[in-house]
Amino acid sequence: MAVYTLPKGMIGFYKANIDYIEQHAVSADKRRYVDSTEAPRHFFDADHYGKKPWAAMPQKWKDAAAKYTTDTLNKYGTVPWTIQYQYYKLVRAFKTHDTLAILNTSANLGHYIADAHVPLHLTVNYNGQFTTQTGIHALWESHIPELFADKYNLKAGKARYIENPLAEAFRICRASFKSVDTVLRFERILSKNFPADKKYSMVLHGKKEVKDYSEAYSLAYQKMLKGMVERKMRASILSVGSFWYSAWVDAGQPNLSPPAP
């Protein structure tokens, strides 16, 4: 969907390579199994840094590392800086006309931006493990969209230019963090009031039947959240397109059309 936010000059190239980008959109997750440094790039546990994390945390990596140490930042997640790093990597790929690097970096950058839009990627309690809500992560980011995304309106409008990629990455993280309390509190309320025997059902995952949240429970939770998952998906689509577009502009808007034979 992010491809369709792009302007003339970009959209042709991205549409021609849309299948490749879709396939590699999950490469960052696959890397977690083979690269021990990958995991922190997907989250930022803001609440580890106190009651006012955004006031406490310097935005520049050098300043943040000086204040908290690199080890601490890596332990509690680096997604805003990862977005910035991948952004400038994409600018370089555009400047050098490196088609494969453009596609791979676009896919990776898109993955980290989308992760930053998931509220549970912004908290130490990322899977409800401290509040007896284990499993809520997959419920919010996988199960609900798998069941209902075909009814979502995911038209996100046109990509816009981002002046400051790092500040924008932090803005996205702040907005997601604001929703953490709602995501956890509403599920606790629902769990208390929902018939216990209807909360779970056997669901087909691939070729295996596993116990998962029932469709009725997932729908009730989605209604309580008043379309939050849909809104976050739409915001993430626009962000991904906007970061791609801005990197292209910062690279001098290179011609992405293949040379004439």
Backbone as CSV, one residue per row, in Angstrom:
resi,resn,N_x,N_y,N_z,CA_x,CA_y,CA_z,C_x,C_y,C_z
1,MET,0.827,-1.214,0.000,0.000,0.000,0.000,0.861,1.263,0.000
2,ALA,2.024,1.190,0.631,2.913,2.364,0.685,3.350,2.796,-0.707
3,VAL,3.480,1.823,-1.607,3.894,2.129,-2.989,2.911,3.107,-3.637
4,TYR,1.622,2.975,-3.295,0.592,3.807,-3.944,0.507,5.222,-3.368
5,THR,1.351,5.525,-2.374,1.414,6.906,-1.865,2.454,7.717,-2.638
6,LEU,3.245,7.043,-3.493,4.415,7.685,-4.111,4.042,8.530,-5.332
7,PRO,4.848,9.554,-5.606,4.569,10.438,-6.743,5.114,9.859,-8.047
8,LYS,4.740,10.530,-9.137,5.331,10.234,-10.448,6.841,10.367,-10.314
9,GLY,7.567,9.564,-11.021,9.022,9.611,-10.874,9.517,8.503,-9.958
10,MET,8.608,8.033,-9.064,8.967,6.937,-8.158,8.051,5.735,-8.329
11,ILE,6.769,6.032,-8.520,5.771,4.956,-8.416,5.976,3.863,-9.464
12,GLY,6.435,4.233,-10.654,6.647,3.235,-11.712,7.675,2.198,-11.289
13,PHE,8.797,2.675,-10.757,9.873,1.794,-10.312,9.397,0.890,-9.174
14,TYR,8.710,1.486,-8.194,8.270,0.709,-7.031,7.168,-0.289,-7.399
15,LYS,6.273,0.126,-8.308,5.221,-0.809,-8.738,5.817,-1.997,-9.490
16,ALA,6.815,-1.726,-10.305,7.463,-2.803,-11.070,8.154,-3.804,-10.135
17,ASN,8.513,-3.348,-8.946,9.256,-4.208,-8.007,8.456,-4.518,-6.738
18,ILE,7.152,-4.350,-6.829,6.306,-4.469,-5.620,6.371,-5.877,-5.005
19,ASP,6.458,-6.895,-5.852,6.505,-8.274,-5.328,7.792,-8.501,-4.527
20,TYR,8.891,-7.970,-5.033,10.177,-8.130,-4.340,10.113,-7.438,-2.973
21,ILE,9.577,-6.219,-2.948,9.501,-5.465,-1.690,8.597,-6.190,-0.701
22,GLU,7.467,-6.705,-1.177,6.557,-7.449,-0.288,7.263,-8.672,0.308
23,GLN,7.968,-9.412,-0.538,8.659,-10.619,-0.048,9.706,-10.268,1.001
24,HIS,10.421,-9.156,0.775,11.534,-8.805,1.663,11.106,-7.909,2.827
25,ALA,9.832,-7.578,2.888,9.326,-6.786,4.018,9.495,-7.537,5.336
26,VAL,9.580,-8.863,5.280,9.741,-9.651,6.509,11.188,-10.102,6.739
27,SER,12.106,-9.692,5.864,13.509,-10.124,6.001,14.104,-9.711,7.352
28,ALA,13.731,-8.542,7.829,14.284,-8.062,9.110,13.897,-9.008,10.247
29,ASP,12.680,-9.547,10.220,12.272,-10.513,11.250,13.051,-11.818,11.116
30,LYS,13.262,-12.242,9.878,14.004,-13.499,9.664,15.448,-13.369,10.166
31,ARG,16.021,-12.177,10.031,17.414,-11.972,10.467,17.585,-12.174,11.971
32,ARG,16.501,-11.988,12.728,16.599,-12.132,14.185,17.063,-13.536,14.588
33,TYR,16.787,-14.523,13.735,17.157,-15.901,14.076,18.636,-16.189,13.817
34,VAL,19.285,-15.362,13.035,20.686,-15.632,12.689,21.643,-14.520,13.128
35,ASP,21.080,-13.380,13.532,21.914,-12.225,13.871,21.495,-11.701,15.247
36,SER,22.353,-11.883,16.234,21.993,-11.517,17.617,21.858,-10.002,17.799
37,THR,22.388,-9.222,16.857,22.286,-7.756,16.995,20.991,-7.207,16.382
38,GLU,20.189,-8.068,15.759,19.009,-7.606,15.024,17.840,-7.214,15.937
39,ALA,17.577,-8.029,16.950,16.345,-7.861,17.747,16.094,-6.428,18.246
40,PRO,17.106,-5.738,18.835,16.828,-4.400,19.386,16.350,-3.380,18.351
41,ARG,16.621,-3.655,17.069,16.243,-2.678,16.034,14.733,-2.559,15.850
42,HIS,13.972,-3.458,16.439,12.526,-3.529,16.185,11.682,-2.849,17.260
43,PHE,12.294,-2.398,18.343,11.480,-1.864,19.444,12.242,-0.766,20.193
44,PHE,11.522,-0.114,21.102,12.126,0.886,21.987,11.304,0.906,23.266
45,ASP,11.851,0.314,24.341,11.098,0.215,25.597,11.152,1.557,26.330
46,ALA,10.311,2.470,25.895,10.361,3.844,26.419,10.179,3.881,27.935
47,ASP,9.293,3.028,28.461,8.982,3.108,29.898,10.145,2.673,30.793
48,HIS,11.170,2.083,30.217,12.365,1.781,31.012,13.031,3.072,31.482
49,TYR,12.825,4.155,30.745,13.527,5.416,31.016,12.709,6.358,31.902
50,GLY,11.795,5.790,32.687,11.094,6.584,33.689,9.730,7.097,33.242
51,LYS,9.167,7.956,34.094,7.793,8.460,33.875,7.713,9.403,32.677
52,LYS,8.813,10.113,32.405,8.820,11.054,31.270,9.964,10.691,30.318
53,PRO,9.830,9.558,29.641,10.966,9.065,28.836,11.377,10.004,27.720
54,TRP,10.406,10.727,27.148,10.731,11.555,25.970,11.495,12.797,26.371
55,ALA,11.272,13.258,27.603,12.051,14.392,28.118,13.445,13.909,28.522
56,ALA,13.524,12.680,29.004,14.798,12.152,29.516,15.752,11.722,28.399
57,MET,15.188,11.220,27.295,16.017,10.589,26.254,16.492,11.591,25.208
58,PRO,17.796,11.815,25.089,18.292,12.659,23.993,18.000,11.964,22.650
59,GLN,17.690,12.748,21.618,17.375,12.120,20.333,18.630,11.661,19.594
60,LYS,19.717,12.389,19.711,20.929,11.988,18.976,21.564,10.782,19.658
61,TRP,21.942,9.798,18.835,22.514,8.549,19.354,23.717,8.804,20.272
62,LYS,24.621,9.692,19.834,25.847,9.978,20.592,25.495,10.466,22.003
63,ASP,24.513,11.376,22.077,24.103,11.935,23.374,23.383,10.879,24.224
64,ALA,22.542,10.080,23.568,21.800,9.031,24.292,22.769,7.991,24.861
65,ALA,23.771,7.607,24.043,24.754,6.611,24.483,25.620,7.170,25.619
66,ALA,25.945,8.463,25.540,26.743,9.093,26.607,25.954,9.105,27.919
67,LYS,24.636,9.287,27.820,23.807,9.371,29.027,23.478,7.990,29.602
68,TYR,23.188,7.024,28.726,22.673,5.729,29.207,23.579,4.527,28.922
69,THR,24.616,4.672,28.140,25.521,3.632,27.627,24.899,2.893,26.436
70,THR,25.768,2.500,25.534,25.348,1.781,24.334,24.691,0.455,24.705
71,ASP,25.230,-0.227,25.727,24.660,-1.512,26.157,23.205,-1.364,26.584
72,THR,22.915,-0.304,27.326,21.534,-0.071,27.786,20.618,0.201,26.600
73,LEU,21.069,1.041,25.675,20.244,1.346,24.497,19.963,0.073,23.704
74,ASN,20.989,-0.750,23.524,20.797,-1.995,22.776,19.872,-2.962,23.508
75,LYS,19.925,-2.954,24.816,19.070,-3.860,25.596,17.601,-3.449,25.500
76,TYR,17.347,-2.154,25.515,15.956,-1.674,25.567,15.453,-1.139,24.226
77,GLY,16.205,-1.377,23.168,15.678,-1.118,21.825,16.160,0.165,21.187
78,THR,16.339,0.085,19.857,16.952,1.194,19.119,16.133,1.597,17.887
79,VAL,14.848,1.287,17.857,14.113,1.478,16.596,14.176,2.904,16.034
80,PRO,14.105,3.980,16.843,14.155,5.312,16.203,15.472,5.570,15.474
81,TRP,16.572,5.117,16.075,17.892,5.322,15.439,18.081,4.376,14.249
82,THR,17.487,3.209,14.339,17.540,2.261,13.217,16.830,2.848,12.005
83,ILE,15.696,3.499,12.238,14.957,4.156,11.142,15.846,5.227,10.508
84,GLN,16.492,6.046,11.346,17.381,7.091,10.828,18.522,6.481,10.012
85,TYR,19.133,5.433,10.532,20.266,4.778,9.857,19.846,4.229,8.494
86,GLN,18.708,3.529,8.465,18.229,2.943,7.212,17.822,4.034,6.215
87,TYR,17.313,5.137,6.732,16.929,6.269,5.880,18.137,6.771,5.085
88,TYR,19.246,7.029,5.792,20.429,7.561,5.102,21.081,6.505,4.210
89,LYS,20.904,5.246,4.565,21.361,4.155,3.704,20.564,4.177,2.388
90,LEU,19.269,4.468,2.488,18.423,4.548,1.284,18.806,5.764,0.434
91,VAL,19.088,6.889,1.071,19.558,8.073,0.327,20.800,7.717,-0.488
92,ARG,21.749,7.014,0.158,22.988,6.608,-0.537,22.684,5.673,-1.705
93,ALA,21.769,4.744,-1.500,21.421,3.783,-2.561,20.821,4.509,-3.769
94,PHE,19.957,5.507,-3.502,19.389,6.307,-4.603,20.497,7.064,-5.340
95,LYS,21.412,7.651,-4.572,22.479,8.462,-5.189,23.377,7.617,-6.093
96,THR,23.611,6.365,-5.707,24.513,5.511,-6.483,23.758,4.655,-7.506
97,HIS,22.434,4.871,-7.582,21.597,4.108,-8.534,21.756,2.597,-8.342
98,ASP,21.904,2.180,-7.087,22.063,0.753,-6.774,20.682,0.137,-6.568
99,THR,20.139,-0.437,-7.636,18.751,-0.908,-7.634,18.483,-1.908,-6.515
100,LEU,19.358,-2.882,-6.357,19.137,-3.905,-5.339,19.172,-3.304,-3.936
101,ALA,20.107,-2.387,-3.707,20.194,-1.727,-2.399,18.957,-0.858,-2.148
102,ILE,18.442,-0.201,-3.190,17.215,0.609,-3.040,16.071,-0.294,-2.569
103,LEU,15.908,-1.438,-3.222,14.787,-2.331,-2.908,14.943,-2.948,-1.516
104,ASN,16.132,-3.454,-1.213,16.332,-4.094,0.097,16.220,-3.089,1.241
105,THR,16.796,-1.909,1.044,16.749,-0.901,2.107,15.335,-0.350,2.258
106,SER,14.619,-0.194,1.161,13.211,0.236,1.241,12.394,-0.759,2.058
107,ALA,12.629,-2.058,1.806,11.897,-3.105,2.534,12.259,-3.087,4.023
108,ASN,13.554,-2.965,4.327,13.985,-2.948,5.731,13.479,-1.704,6.454
109,LEU,13.647,-0.560,5.825,13.189,0.696,6.426,11.686,0.623,6.698
110,GLY,10.938,0.122,5.721,9.490,-0.021,5.896,9.139,-0.904,7.075
111,HIS,9.904,-1.972,7.263,9.639,-2.896,8.372,9.806,-2.183,9.720
112,TYR,10.920,-1.461,9.876,11.179,-0.805,11.169,10.173,0.324,11.431
113,ILE,9.794,1.055,10.398,8.786,2.118,10.562,7.465,1.504,11.015
114,ALA,7.079,0.400,10.378,5.818,-0.259,10.746,5.889,-0.764,12.192
115,ASP,7.027,-1.335,12.585,7.185,-1.796,13.976,7.012,-0.644,14.961
116,ALA,7.530,0.528,14.621,7.432,1.685,15.520,5.986,2.151,15.696
117,HIS,5.100,1.748,14.786,3.680,2.113,14.908,2.897,1.160,15.815
118,VAL,3.536,0.074,16.243,2.852,-0.907,17.100,3.089,-0.527,18.565
119,PRO,2.029,-0.160,19.308,2.226,0.295,20.694,3.044,-0.675,21.542
120,LEU,2.838,-1.981,21.372,3.532,-2.950,22.219,5.021,-3.075,21.889
121,HIS,5.475,-2.380,20.845,6.920,-2.311,20.578,7.558,-1.161,21.365
122,LEU,6.754,-0.475,22.178,7.269,0.699,22.907,7.269,0.484,24.417
123,THR,7.104,-0.765,24.854,7.008,-0.995,26.294,7.763,-2.256,26.718
124,VAL,8.291,-2.224,27.933,8.942,-3.393,28.524,7.935,-4.554,28.600
125,ASN,6.670,-4.214,28.850,5.584,-5.209,28.971,5.017,-5.550,27.593
126,TYR,5.929,-5.866,26.645,5.567,-5.964,25.225,4.615,-7.104,24.888
127,ASN,4.543,-8.122,25.742,3.603,-9.211,25.467,2.646,-9.423,26.629
128,GLY,2.450,-8.372,27.430,1.555,-8.488,28.589,2.072,-9.457,29.641
129,GLN,3.376,-9.784,29.566,3.935,-10.823,30.437,3.969,-10.407,31.909
130,PHE,3.919,-9.082,32.172,3.935,-8.623,33.567,2.534,-8.384,34.115
131,THR,1.527,-8.538,33.272,0.151,-8.236,33.700,-0.790,-9.399,33.377
132,THR,-0.243,-10.609,33.358,-0.992,-11.839,33.026,-1.818,-11.694,31.742
133,GLN,-1.196,-11.103,30.715,-1.867,-10.931,29.418,-1.017,-11.513,28.293
134,THR,-0.233,-12.544,28.614,0.676,-13.126,27.622,-0.103,-13.543,26.381
135,GLY,0.412,-13.120,25.223,-0.263,-13.413,23.954,-0.893,-12.189,23.318
136,ILE,-0.951,-11.079,24.079,-1.630,-9.870,23.564,-0.891,-9.278,22.359
137,HIS,0.429,-9.488,22.291,1.211,-8.910,21.187,0.710,-9.450,19.840
138,ALA,0.639,-10.768,19.743,0.174,-11.383,18.488,-1.298,-11.078,18.238
139,LEU,-2.088,-10.965,19.313,-3.515,-10.623,19.153,-3.653,-9.272,18.461
140,TRP,-2.908,-8.277,18.941,-3.027,-6.912,18.404,-2.440,-6.815,16.998
141,GLU,-1.203,-7.320,16.811,-0.515,-7.010,15.545,-0.692,-8.081,14.466
142,SER,-1.148,-9.283,14.827,-1.301,-10.339,13.814,-2.735,-10.839,13.703
143,HIS,-3.282,-11.287,14.837,-4.570,-11.981,14.793,-5.697,-11.060,14.315
144,ILE,-5.766,-9.864,14.889,-6.837,-8.926,14.494,-6.727,-8.542,13.013
145,PRO,-5.541,-8.112,12.525,-5.478,-7.796,11.087,-5.725,-9.008,10.181
146,GLU,-5.263,-10.200,10.607,-5.516,-11.389,9.780,-7.017,-11.625,9.619
147,LEU,-7.758,-11.366,10.686,-9.207,-11.604,10.645,-9.970,-10.492,9.929
148,PHE,-9.552,-9.242,10.129,-10.428,-8.125,9.742,-9.843,-7.128,8.740
149,ALA,-8.546,-7.246,8.383,-7.919,-6.200,7.551,-8.549,-6.081,6.166
150,ASP,-9.196,-7.144,5.691,-9.825,-7.034,4.362,-10.984,-6.038,4.362
151,LYS,-11.424,-5.625,5.559,-12.496,-4.608,5.647,-11.946,-3.226,6.022
152,TYR,-10.643,-3.113,6.197,-10.057,-1.829,6.580,-9.956,-0.909,5.368
153,ASN,-10.038,0.385,5.646,-9.721,1.381,4.620,-8.240,1.738,4.801
154,LEU,-7.414,1.295,3.867,-5.967,1.510,3.991,-5.445,2.527,2.977
155,LYS,-6.354,3.321,2.396,-5.903,4.399,1.500,-5.346,5.515,2.362
156,ALA,-4.071,5.784,2.178,-3.371,6.659,3.130,-3.089,8.055,2.596
157,GLY,-3.423,8.332,1.341,-3.117,9.649,0.774,-1.733,9.671,0.143
158,LYS,-1.216,10.860,-0.034,0.048,11.030,-0.777,1.225,11.201,0.174
159,ALA,2.345,10.605,-0.191,3.577,10.733,0.604,3.953,12.207,0.747
160,ARG,4.496,12.553,1.919,4.890,13.951,2.163,6.372,13.985,2.515
161,TYR,6.977,15.141,2.369,8.411,15.264,2.640,8.657,15.382,4.150
162,ILE,9.616,14.628,4.646,9.986,14.643,6.069,11.278,15.442,6.218
163,GLU,11.199,16.536,6.967,12.347,17.436,7.142,13.457,16.780,7.967
164,ASN,13.047,16.118,9.055,14.027,15.589,10.009,13.672,14.129,10.328
165,PRO,14.318,13.175,9.653,13.943,11.770,9.806,14.027,11.253,11.249
166,LEU,15.050,11.680,12.007,15.178,11.194,13.384,14.062,11.754,14.267
167,ALA,13.785,13.049,14.136,12.697,13.654,14.918,11.362,12.996,14.569
168,GLU,11.169,12.669,13.285,9.934,12.013,12.851,9.842,10.602,13.429
169,ALA,10.976,9.880,13.467,10.985,8.531,14.062,10.593,8.600,15.538
170,PHE,11.118,9.599,16.240,10.752,9.770,17.655,9.283,10.171,17.805
171,ARG,8.770,10.980,16.878,7.348,11.372,16.942,6.451,10.140,16.815
172,ILE,6.796,9.251,15.870,6.029,8.012,15.674,6.059,7.179,16.959
173,CYS,7.240,7.041,17.540,7.382,6.257,18.773,6.563,6.857,19.921
174,ARG,6.611,8.179,20.040,5.827,8.853,21.097,4.339,8.581,20.926
175,ALA,3.857,8.693,19.692,2.430,8.472,19.411,2.039,7.035,19.751
176,SER,2.902,6.076,19.424,2.603,4.668,19.727,2.614,4.430,21.238
177,PHE,3.571,5.047,21.916,3.680,4.871,23.369,2.426,5.365,24.089
178,LYS,1.829,6.430,23.556,0.596,6.976,24.160,-0.529,5.948,24.174
179,SER,-0.483,4.987,23.244,-1.560,3.999,23.142,-1.315,2.744,23.969
180,VAL,-0.144,2.621,24.585,0.196,1.387,25.314,-0.825,1.102,26.406
181,ASP,-1.136,2.116,27.212,-2.058,1.920,28.335,-3.420,1.429,27.839
182,THR,-3.919,2.030,26.775,-5.223,1.641,26.217,-5.207,0.187,25.744
183,VAL,-4.149,-0.182,25.013,-4.035,-1.552,24.468,-4.105,-2.578,25.600
184,LEU,-3.379,-2.348,26.682,-3.326,-3.310,27.785,-4.592,-3.243,28.661
185,ARG,-5.021,-2.025,28.983,-6.165,-1.865,29.906,-7.456,-2.425,29.302
186,PHE,-7.699,-2.124,28.032,-8.941,-2.589,27.399,-8.995,-4.113,27.327
187,GLU,-7.841,-4.742,27.074,-7.852,-6.210,26.995,-8.109,-6.811,28.382
188,ARG,-7.569,-6.175,29.427,-7.839,-6.664,30.803,-9.325,-6.580,31.117
189,ILE,-9.935,-5.445,30.755,-11.371,-5.243,31.010,-12.179,-6.282,30.240
190,LEU,-11.851,-6.457,28.978,-12.584,-7.401,28.134,-12.463,-8.819,28.688
191,SER,-11.252,-9.194,29.081,-11.006,-10.549,29.583,-11.848,-10.843,30.826
192,LYS,-12.012,-9.821,31.682,-12.812,-9.981,32.907,-14.285,-10.203,32.593
193,ASN,-14.763,-9.536,31.548,-16.206,-9.526,31.277,-16.655,-10.489,30.180
194,PHE,-15.705,-11.127,29.511,-16.039,-12.005,28.387,-16.205,-13.430,28.907
195,PRO,-17.202,-14.202,28.397,-17.359,-15.585,28.872,-16.061,-16.376,28.670
196,ALA,-15.523,-16.921,29.750,-14.205,-17.577,29.713,-14.152,-18.705,28.686
197,ASP,-15.271,-19.419,28.522,-15.271,-20.563,27.596,-15.341,-20.127,26.133
198,LYS,-15.537,-18.803,25.905,-15.630,-18.312,24.514,-14.392,-17.487,24.113
199,LYS,-13.461,-17.333,25.057,-12.302,-16.460,24.796,-11.355,-17.083,23.762
200,TYR,-11.190,-18.410,23.814,-10.256,-19.097,22.915,-10.990,-20.094,22.027
201,SER,-10.379,-20.387,20.894,-10.888,-21.465,20.040,-9.708,-22.098,19.319
202,MET,-9.938,-23.230,18.704,-8.877,-23.878,17.917,-8.844,-23.206,16.541
203,VAL,-7.672,-22.700,16.163,-7.530,-21.941,14.918,-6.467,-22.623,14.061
204,LEU,-6.689,-22.637,12.765,-5.732,-23.250,11.850,-4.598,-22.273,11.550
205,HIS,-3.381,-22.630,11.944,-2.188,-21.849,11.606,-1.345,-22.702,10.677
206,GLY,-1.307,-22.361,9.402,-0.643,-23.229,8.423,-1.422,-24.527,8.330
207,LYS,-0.766,-25.624,8.683,-1.459,-26.924,8.628,-1.801,-27.436,10.026
208,LYS,-1.485,-26.609,11.052,-1.692,-27.055,12.435,-2.844,-26.323,13.085
209,GLU,-3.616,-27.047,13.892,-4.645,-26.404,14.713,-4.030,-26.027,16.053
210,VAL,-4.144,-24.751,16.411,-3.605,-24.316,17.700,-4.669,-23.509,18.444
211,LYS,-4.506,-23.440,19.765,-5.428,-22.654,20.584,-5.063,-21.182,20.425
212,ASP,-6.042,-20.378,20.073,-5.793,-18.948,19.878,-7.043,-18.184,20.310
213,TYR,-6.933,-16.861,20.356,-8.104,-16.048,20.694,-9.202,-16.307,19.666
214,SER,-10.432,-16.417,20.135,-11.544,-16.696,19.225,-11.844,-15.463,18.374
215,GLU,-12.544,-15.684,17.285,-12.921,-14.571,16.416,-13.834,-13.601,17.162
216,ALA,-14.731,-14.142,17.980,-15.672,-13.286,18.740,-14.903,-12.385,19.716
217,TYR,-13.899,-12.957,20.390,-13.098,-12.183,21.347,-12.288,-11.119,20.610
218,SER,-11.694,-11.506,19.487,-10.880,-10.573,18.695,-11.726,-9.417,18.183
219,LEU,-12.945,-9.733,17.747,-13.853,-8.690,17.244,-14.260,-7.745,18.371
220,ALA,-14.555,-8.312,19.548,-14.945,-7.482,20.697,-13.793,-6.542,21.091
221,TYR,-12.575,-7.049,21.039,-11.407,-6.235,21.385,-11.204,-5.140,20.336
222,GLN,-11.345,-5.496,19.072,-11.204,-4.495,18.012,-12.232,-3.371,18.199
223,LYS,-13.460,-3.734,18.552,-14.514,-2.713,18.753,-14.169,-1.815,19.935
224,MET,-13.635,-2.391,21.000,-13.235,-1.582,22.169,-12.142,-0.590,21.786
225,LEU,-11.235,-1.033,20.921,-10.116,-0.173,20.497,-10.551,0.880,19.476
226,LYS,-11.815,0.808,19.056,-12.391,1.792,18.114,-11.520,1.963,16.859
227,GLY,-11.097,0.844,16.266,-10.372,0.908,14.997,-8.910,1.309,15.111
228,MET,-8.324,1.179,16.317,-6.923,1.600,16.500,-5.972,0.858,15.562
229,VAL,-6.161,-0.462,15.410,-5.242,-1.242,14.567,-5.301,-0.733,13.126
230,GLU,-6.506,-0.483,12.654,-6.692,0.055,11.289,-6.020,1.420,11.142
231,ARG,-6.214,2.292,12.126,-5.617,3.643,12.073,-4.100,3.580,12.078
232,LYS,-3.548,2.707,12.922,-2.088,2.581,13.006,-1.523,2.001,11.702
233,MET,-2.252,1.061,11.094,-1.796,0.506,9.815,-1.776,1.592,8.742
234,ARG,-2.843,2.405,8.731,-2.926,3.472,7.721,-1.816,4.505,7.951
235,ALA,-1.588,4.868,9.202,-0.525,5.840,9.526,0.831,5.279,9.119
236,SER,1.004,3.975,9.327,2.283,3.346,9.005,2.515,3.301,7.498
237,ILE,1.457,3.065,6.741,1.552,3.066,5.267,2.026,4.432,4.770
238,LEU,1.405,5.489,5.294,1.776,6.848,4.871,3.210,7.168,5.284
239,SER,3.598,6.732,6.486,4.968,6.981,6.960,5.998,6.288,6.085
240,VAL,5.741,5.028,5.762,6.693,4.269,4.935,6.881,4.973,3.591
241,GLY,5.770,5.315,2.936,5.843,6.026,1.658,6.556,7.363,1.784
242,SER,6.301,8.061,2.877,6.899,9.392,3.075,8.409,9.313,3.310
243,PHE,8.853,8.307,4.054,10.297,8.127,4.249,10.967,7.756,2.929
244,TRP,10.360,6.878,2.150,10.932,6.524,0.840,11.040,7.765,-0.054
245,TYR,9.940,8.514,-0.101,9.872,9.713,-0.947,10.921,10.734,-0.516
246,SER,11.040,10.962,0.795,11.988,11.966,1.307,13.427,11.578,1.005
247,ALA,13.721,10.278,1.103,15.077,9.804,0.790,15.401,10.052,-0.677
248,TRP,14.409,9.841,-1.528,14.582,10.084,-2.972,14.826,11.572,-3.240
249,VAL,14.052,12.436,-2.570,14.230,13.890,-2.717,15.618,14.300,-2.218
250,ASP,16.015,13.777,-1.048,17.331,14.126,-0.479,18.488,13.625,-1.343
251,ALA,18.207,12.604,-2.160,19.241,12.084,-3.061,19.277,12.852,-4.380
252,GLY,18.402,13.874,-4.504,18.381,14.684,-5.728,17.398,14.174,-6.780
253,GLN,16.416,13.396,-6.352,15.379,12.882,-7.258,15.948,12.183,-8.493
254,PRO,16.798,11.190,-8.285,17.398,10.512,-9.455,16.346,9.828,-10.317
255,ASN,16.665,9.701,-11.588,15.767,9.033,-12.530,15.757,7.541,-12.221
256,LEU,14.549,6.991,-11.952,14.441,5.579,-11.591,13.979,4.715,-12.772
257,SER,13.794,5.374,-13.922,13.367,4.591,-15.088,14.551,3.807,-15.630
258,PRO,14.295,2.578,-16.105,15.412,1.827,-16.694,15.898,2.517,-17.960
259,PRO,17.192,2.456,-18.229,17.695,3.111,-19.463,17.085,2.449,-20.695
260,ALA,16.899,3.239,-21.732,16.319,2.710,-22.987,17.274,1.668,-23.570
261,PRO,16.728,0.567,-24.152,17.602,-0.462,-24.711,18.345,0.056,-25.937
